[in-house]
Amino acid sequence: MDEEKYSSYSPPVSNDDNEQVVSNDVFGNEENNAIKYKTLSWQLVAVLMIAEIVSNGMLSLPSSLAVVGIVPGVIIIVFLGIFGTFTSWILIQFKLRHPEVHNMGDAGYILAGPIGREVLSAGTVIFAVFATGGQLLAGQIALGVLSNNQLCLMLYTGIFAIPTFIFSLPRTLDRLSWLSIPSVISILAAGIIGMVAAGIYPLEGRVISITVPTTFVTAFISITNPVFAYAGHFMFFIMISEMRNPADAMKAAYTLQGFATAFYTVFAIVTYYYIGNTVLSPSFSSLPPLWAKITFGVAIPNFLIAGSLYSHTAAKLLFVRFFRKSEHLHSHTVVGWSVWVALIFVMNAAAFVLAVGVPIFNYLIGIAASLFASWYTYGIAGAFWIYDTYHYRGGMAGLKRRGLMTTLCVLTLAAGAFICVAGMYVTVDSIVLAYAAGTIAAPFSCG
């Protein structure tokens, strides 16, 4: 791989140095290109972010409140939302300072050279494929509920994988952004319908706990669920790279985090209040059968588009790495389209095989979230800020002058490490208990 493509970028002295910015930009000057990537407004990026992040992960949040109680659970959801806004700001500042960064792998190269690039690139692709598989499972559950599980569950997953593959195919995020509008509407409508249904048919004799005495392993589930629900920052660099004006990216991030934090909090409180400690995950499964069908049916467009965005992201990272600064990136060449379609197929096929062929795939999603989302959404932002401040704002003296921010970023790194290690421990412990209880199905089973 040509190392020149990933050379570290020293930011321009002034904002007027547009020529240097364009030369280092991922896609460069696109004026005469057949395929133009930098077409997104911040409003469409906000829609993409919401469509990707606010999805099936939110359906586990009411059960998190059941684990630790409504007060600690809500505090965790709100805190992680605010924390995610802080790390969003750091990631966006880093991207603006380094316009050549297209994905976490490029950022990893700046931090730690080739090893950093390979580790963060691999992590992005792996997590995106696992997240695609998670959406396929959400689609499987939805189709099963709608049809009263008349077919083998594996067939539902296969049925759902086909449109997910098709919607992943557009080369630019601009095309997917318009598909994301009905996706956002669908998850918002599904959540509202779910809350209304829970209110109309509250569970008799339900127990609502302010706090719940519990073990560390059990309680930490209330953290891993919202961490996964907020896990979308790994796509930020790719999305911002396709913006007309990347300087507006923080507007999109504020919109995302404000919407997600408020919606998650309200949805978790209302659903938990009317269903109580027996609420299931996904929470729509706790509703009366008819309402479960309605909510899952309305949410299907969101599950489809979110899965498509994840597989698109995994393919886009590799595609740009293969063809950066070549004609295949910006032109309708046979090689370019052949490789693109092949990458999209491989990512969706891998997600499908994992979803139906690995009995503990649900737990593996938890491991992937612990390994990668803990860093991409939270921890690694601290390293980005420390790196830029050290190299461009006065070295150690600059870090000391910004003592409060330096402390916050060190704590951000520590938080990422804690969520990673603790999340791994909790998930592995859950796998051991599940095998001991005999609840793990056989590979490629219909059950």
Buried (B, 14 or more C-beta within 10 A) or exposed (E): EEEEBBEEBEBBEEEEEEEBBEEBBBBBEBEEBEBBBBBBBBEBBBBBBBBBBBBBBBBBBBBBBBBBBBEBBBEBBBEBBEBBBBBBBBBBBBBBBBBBBBBBBBBBBBBBEEEBBBBBBBBBBBBBBBBBBBBBBBBBBBBBBBEEBEBBBBBBBBBBBEBBBEBBBBBBBBBBBEBBBBBBBBBBBBBBBBBBBBEEBEBEEBEBBEEBEBEEBBBBBBBBBBBBBBBBBBBBBBBBBBBBEBEBBBBBBBBBBEBBBEBBBBBBBBBBBBBBBEBBBBBBBBBEEEBBBBBBBBBBBBBBBBBBBBBBBBBBBBBBBBBBEEEBBBBEBEEBBEBBBEBBBBBBBBBBBBBBEBBBBBBBBBBBBBBBBBBBBBBBBBBBBBBBBBBEEEEEEBBEEBEEBBEBBBEBBEBBBBBBEBBBBBBBBBBEEBEEEEEEEEEEEEE
